[in-house]
Amino acid sequence: MRKFDVNRPRRPGKVLRSAILAAVLSGSLAACESALLTPATALMASGAVVINTDKTPGDHLASYMTGLDCDTIRASQDNGPHCRPHHQEVIEPPVYCYRTLGNVDCFRSPDPYGYNQREIN
């Protein structure tokens, strides 16, 4: 596995373009005098982003600019780095399914009630 230096951006040209685009857009939004664009609205939108994606708006911006998976919440929970390479592997726990009256029930442990039922694949 290749070591990755988080402090070094992968594509400096893309990062510079993104920073310029963000500056231009924020400047154009600041010029608009709208009752819809208030600090409270921005705070509510940020909250909605965190609730729906489990990432802050800054995490999305950092992920876009670095090409890595940046997540403040995950980093605070496992004390790992803020930005990590994208991980595609998903390991699911085994599921054990058994016939019951009229349908099939699945459990995380084999034969949880001790009825000696035959497992369904």
Secondary structure by P-SEA (a helix, b strand, c coil): cccccccccccaaaaaaaaaaaaaaaaaaaacccccccaaaaaaaaaaaaaaccccaaaaaaaaaacccccaaaaaacccccccccccbbbbcbbbbbbcccbbbbbcccccccccccccc
